[in-house]
Amino acid sequence: MKRIIECVPNFSEGRDINVINRIVDAIKEVEGVKVLDVDPGEATNRTVVTFVGEPEAVVEAAFRGVRQAAELIDMRKHSGAHPRIGATDVLPLIPVAGVTLEECAGMARVLAKRIADELEVPTYCYEAAAFCKERKNLAVCRKGEYEALAERADKDGEAPDFGRRVFDEKMARSGATVVGARDFLIAVNFNLNTTSTRRANAIAFDVREKGRPMRQGPLVTDKPVVDENGKPVMIPGTLKGTKAIGWFIDEYGIAQVSMNITDINATPLHKAFDEVCRAAGERGVRVTGTEIVGLVPRKTLLDAGKYFLKKQQRSTGVSDEEIVTMAVRTMGLDELKPFVAEEKVIEDLIASKHDKKLIDLTCKGFAEETASESPAPGGGSISAYMGSLAAALGTMVANLSAHKPGWDERWEEFSDYAEDGQRHLKELLALVDEDTEAFNRIMDAFKLPKATPEEKAQRSEAIQAATLYATEVPLRTMKAAAAVMPLVKAMAEKGNPNSVSDAGVGALAARSAVLGAWLNVRINAAGLKDRVKADEILNEAAGIAAKAQDDEKAVLAIVDRVMAEA
């Protein structure tokens, strides 16, 4: 899985477009970063920039943005409606795919220290990156705003986490920066079949974490109950980590429950949808659709699609595209306008349209590419593709079995098999392109210069490293294809007997994938100078090949028996 994080820095300039553009340009300079949104506000005198990419690139881009802001923005002259403490006010790192919140917190702390060390901009760490419980709250870090920084900068208990010193001219110009890590926030509106803002608000108060004020009587006009400090006593809502209100949208002529899900682990989107539907139903209202504002991680839709498939007792071992479609249709994400994944799903939005992958070709295109005079794709990629077809066949039998009439009580058993098959399928499809990449690395190594003894040594080292990689990739293909055998065997034994021949063909394809990849292991291992490592790989590969042939015979024997009994 590709590792992706998001960064949403808030810069204390919302009026001078030249300054804003120079900060954004500094961020865009970093290769691998994609700026998704630039949102300046004149009244707040603040610009929110949203960009994504792989972690290392995003962190570097964030640093460059902070550096440019510190050079261009003079906080001594700044005023605006929004709280702020520095030229770069707040800078959160947000996990999107393949990265944990804890990893983002670690990156945030490293970034905060670098900003303080190299730019002399003092930094506080907040949310998941905070060093103490109190500083998880952004307001605590920003207490007193920029105007209080002179007093706090070198005061025990108040000083920044990094860059503590007596307030000086440089700090007066840049202010401080609050760096942290938080989970992804989903902004979503639930469409209602009513025009009543009052009803929409009532539903919002039912579900949002804050809830509604407790009143002394049954009427909304009754006085609220207050505690000993005079603050209203609240009746909590049902959804943790959510904020919500009701409103009317003139454009659509409907009321909506508008919600921010600030903790998508406590309240995933599908849970919020079901709960709003329940609360609406109790008030005689129906949710007719859902509108996602901004972007969502692909995982949010995959989790939702699987959740709704399970509610229907349907297999979740289907393609990601089918799962996303289930989520879109169930929650009505396309009610108000078409839901275009390339515009709403972060991973799809940032995917490079210039990356040519073999697995994106048609069947005909893949065959023709293989048949061309180019040496790649070759036998290694073909072996991986045969393995993926084996996994696909095993998964197909599992899905057919999960939905077979009369087998309803076994749907979850076969769904688990299908999910296992999808994991094998994805791994082997990735190896199709990785095997070709391994070949290309060898070719690139041979093209390195060799005019001097140093260049010859570096070239030889690069060739050996590329050759080892080209040997290990088909070994991984062997292991991945061999791992499909238990699936096709189980489907031959337990699956829909009408599809037993498909399980058999899956075994044939898996064995061919193993043996084909074995040939690639052997031919590439011959080029390794480290014969100890080469022999270790060859011995392991030989064992996998032998077992695959035995497994194939066992599966075909089961297929013959089931077909004979039919």
Protein Blocks (a to p, Z undefined) as FASTA:
>chain_A
ZZdddddddddbfkbmmlmmmmmmmmmmpghiacfbdcddfklopacddddddfklmmmm
mmmmmmmmmmmpcfklgccfbdcfbfblbdcdddfbhpafklmmmmmmmmmmmmmmmnop
acddehjlpcbfklmpmklmmgoijmlmmmmmmgghkacfehpacddfklmmnopadddd
dddddddddddfbfbfklmmmmmmmmmmnlpaddfbfbfkbccdddfkopacddddfbeh
iacdddddfknopacdddddfblklmgfklmmmmmmmmmmmnopacfbdcdehjadfklm
mmmmmmmmmmnopafkbcfklmmmmmmmmnopmmmpccdfklmmmklmmpcfkbccfklp
cfklmmmmmmmmbfbdcfklmmmmmmmmmmmmmmmmmmmmmmgghilmmmmmmmmmmmmm
mmmmmmmmmmmmmmmmmmmmmmmmmmpcckbfklmmmmmmmmmmmmmmmmmmmmmmmmmm
mmmmmmmmmmmmmmcfklmmmmmmmmmmmmmmmmmmmmmmmmmmmmpmblmlmmmmmmmm
mmmmmmmmmmmmmmmmmmmmmmmmZZ
